[in-house]
């Protein structure tokens, strides 16, 4: 009787995927993070996004298994000036009524230095997705924290935005995210050559 039970336990343990406790679990800390939006046009506009969600997950202890997902609520943009906020939220720029979310999702991680990685993925705004790269820096001591930083520059017209008749209007989303390891084993970094 004991042998079939032991065999059943072994078979179920071998067929179960690794638990979250076997991989590093990181949490993005909103207090130490920020996401900004800037437009360089006839009249420069800038604002911060107050509502967003970011997750940094790992499939293994290898930092190149990371997946970063960011969702930004466009209606949460604020500049400190209600007239500027209205212009940023208008159908000519963020179009918050029709396009409530800006997102980034990485699909590839490339080690670029001892503690640095490029997070390559898709940046989506106003229903248009384009390739973008953000940078991940893992703390040198113990690997228990890291920073994701990057500026995603864009031409307003590529995303259906029009602020004036100028053709060289540019914008950018500037992400500065701090992540802390909250559980699981540490990351195992490969030697960078």
N, C-alpha and C positions, 0 to 999 in steps of 0.2 A: 504494500500500500504506500509506503514512504517513497519508493523509487519512482512511481508515476508522478507523484506530487513534486518531487525534486526535479524531474525531467520537465514537467510543465512550467515550473518557475524558471528554469534555465532557458527554455525556449522562449518564454515571454520576455525575459530580460534581454535576450539577444535580438529579438525582433523590435523592441521599442527604440525609438530614436533617442539620442542623448537628451538629457533634461537640461533646462535652462541653467541649473546649478553647475553644469560642466563647461559652460562658456562664460566669458566675461559679460556682465550686465552693466551698462552705462546709463546714466540719466542726465539729460541736458538740464542745466540749472538756469531757469529764466532770469533770476535776479542778477546773474553775472553775464547775461547774454543780451544781444540786441539785433534787430533787423531793421534796416533803414531803406528808404526809397528816395532817390534823387533824380530830378529832371533838369538837364541843362538845355535851356531853350531861350526864347526871347526874354522870358522872365523865369529865372531859376526857382525851382520848388523843391523842398525837402521835407520829409516826415519820417516818423518812427511808427512801426507797427506794434500795437499793444497786445494783440491776440494772435498767437501762433503756437504751433505744436511741432516739436522736433524729436525724433527718436534716432539713436545710434545703436544698432544691434550688430552682433557678431554671430556667425554660424559656427565658429571655432575659436581657438585661442590665437589664431593667425590674424594680425591686423588687416591683412588684405581680404579677409572675409567680411569686412564691415559693410553695412548698408545704412546710409543716412537718408531719412525721409523728413521733409520739412513741408508743412502746410501753413500758409499765412492767410489770415482773414483780412481781405482788402479793406473792408469797412472800418477796420480798427486803426487805419492810418491817422496820425495826428501830427500837426506841425506847430501847434501853439497859436495858430491864427485861423479863425473859422472860415475866412474867405479862401485862404490857401487850402484848407481841408476840403471845402466844397469843390474846388478846382481839381484837386488830386482824386477825389472820389467820382468826378463827373464822367459821363460817357466818353468824353474825349481822351481821358487818361485811364485810370484804373477800372472804370465802368463797374462799380461795386454792385449795382442792381442786377447785372447780367453775369458778371464774372466774380463771384465772391471769394475765390481762392487762387493764390499763387502757390506753385509747388516746385519742389526739387526732389528727385529720387536718384540716388547713385545706382549704377549698375556695374561698375568696375572700380577697383582700387589698385593703384600703382605706387609702389614704394619709390620715393624720390630722394631719400636721404636716410640717415640712421634712425631718426624719429619722425620723418615726414612722409606723407602720402598724398597723392592726388585722388580725390573722389570724383570720378567721371560719371556724368549722368544727364538727365533731362530736366530742363528748367521750363515750366509751363506757366504761361500767363495769358489771359484773355483767349483761352482755347488753342493757343499756338505753343508747340513744344520745340525747343532748340537745344542742341548740346551745350553743356556747361561743365566747368571743372571748379571744385572747391578744394581747399587744402586742409588736411588733418595733421595736427602736430600732437604726438603722444608724449606726455611728460617723460623726461629722461630717468627720473628716480622712481622705480617701481611700476610705472605705467598706469597708475590709478586715476589719472586725469588727462584731459586733452582739450584741445581747442580746434574748432572747425571755423575757418575763416575763408572768405572769398567775396569777390565783387563780380557780379554778373552784369556786364555792360550790354546795352542793346540799343538799337535804333528804334525810335518810337513807331515808325511806320511799319517795321517788321511785325509788330504786335497789334496793328490796327489802331494805334493811338495818333491823335492829331492835336497838337497844342497851338499851332499857328501854321502859316504857309511855308515856313522854313523847311528845307529838305534835310538838314543836318542835325535835327533834334535828337539828342541822346538821353538815355536814362540809365540807371543802374540800381540794382538791389544789392545791398551791402550786408552780408551775414557775418556775425561774430558770436559764435556759440561756445559755451564752456560745458564740458561733459565730465562727470565724476563717476568713477566705478563704484557701484553700490553693492555688488555681490559677485560671486563666481571667482574662478582662478584668474590670475594675471595674464596679460597678453604675452605671447612669446614672439619676440621680434627676430627677424632674420638679419644676419650681418649684411650690411649694405656695402657693395663694392664700388 
